[in-house]
């Protein structure tokens, strides 16, 4: 269960009302965006190695270069693929199989437009 606290201030006399100054609106910032797609290694979709795990390497030098250019990481996601191990072949194992694996990691960067 969550508890919330709330306070209400009642003033009948406007002279006693505390003065609150609203912050001026922030200037509008325009952004530019860039994506970096990093493919996984090992893309066999059928056969013995179809269920082998994939590896996605993030090159530090590229990420450091983007940081030096004022790019800021704002989001990332994995694009998945389905691998089909030996369908219709005698070595195929039936039942639930872990046949989804990462295919690509996508990084989304932004920086203010100069």
N, C-alpha and C positions, 0 to 999 in steps of 0.2 A: 504494500500500500504506500502511496506517495502522499506526502504532506506539503502543502503550499502555504506560504505566508503572504498576506496581502495587507497593505496599509492604505487607508484613505484619509486624506486631509480635507477637512471642511473649513472654509473661511466664508463668513457672511460679509465681512468688511473687506473690500478690495484693497484698502490701504494696508491691511495686515498681510496680504498675500505675498509670499516670498517671490523675489524676482528671479526668474530662470532665464538664462540666455541660451538660445538655441545655437548650436555650432553652425557656422556657415556651411553651405553645401560644398562637398568636396569637388574639386575640378574633375571634369570628365576625363578619364584615362582611356586611350585607345590602345588595344592590344594587337599584336601579331602572333600567329601560332605556327608551330612546326611539329611534325610527327617524325619519329624515328622507329622504324620497324626492324626488329631483330629476329631473324629466322632461326628455328631450331635446327640442330644437326641431326642427321639420320632420318630420312623421310621414306623409308620402305613401308608401303601400306599393306603389302601381302607377303606371306612367307614366314619363315622362321623368326626373322627379326622385326616383324610387324609390331610386336608388343614391347620391344625394347624401349627403354626410356629415352626421351630426347633431352638435349641440353641446350640452353640458351645462354650465350655468353654476352655480358654487357661490357663493351670495351671502355675501360676507364679513360683512356686518352680522348675518345670522342665525347664522353660525358663531361670531362674537364674542359674541353674546348667550348662546348655549349655553355657551360657555367661562366667561362671567361667572357663570352659574348652576351652575358646578362640573360640567358635563357633560364627559366625556372620551370621545374617539373610540376605539372598540375594534375596529371592523371596518368594511369597506366592500366592496361588490360591484356589478357591473354586471348588469343584466337586459338580455338581448339580444332582438332581433326579427329576423325574416327579411323582407326586402323582395323583391317579385316584379316585376322590370322587364318590362313589356310582354309578358306571356305570351300566346302565340297571336296576336300582332300582327306585321306585316311588319318592323317596326324592331327586333324582338327579336334579340339576339346570342346564338348558341349557345355552348356550352363552359362551362368553369368561370368563374363570376362571383362577385365578392366581395359576396354579398347578405345578409350578417349585419352588423348595426350596433347600437350601444348605443341602448337605448330609455329606460333609467332608471338612475340611480346611487342606491344606497341606502346610507345612513350609519347605523351603529349606535353609540349613545352609552350610557354608564353613569355613575352617580354613587352614592355611598353614601346609603342611606335615612337621613333625619334623624329 
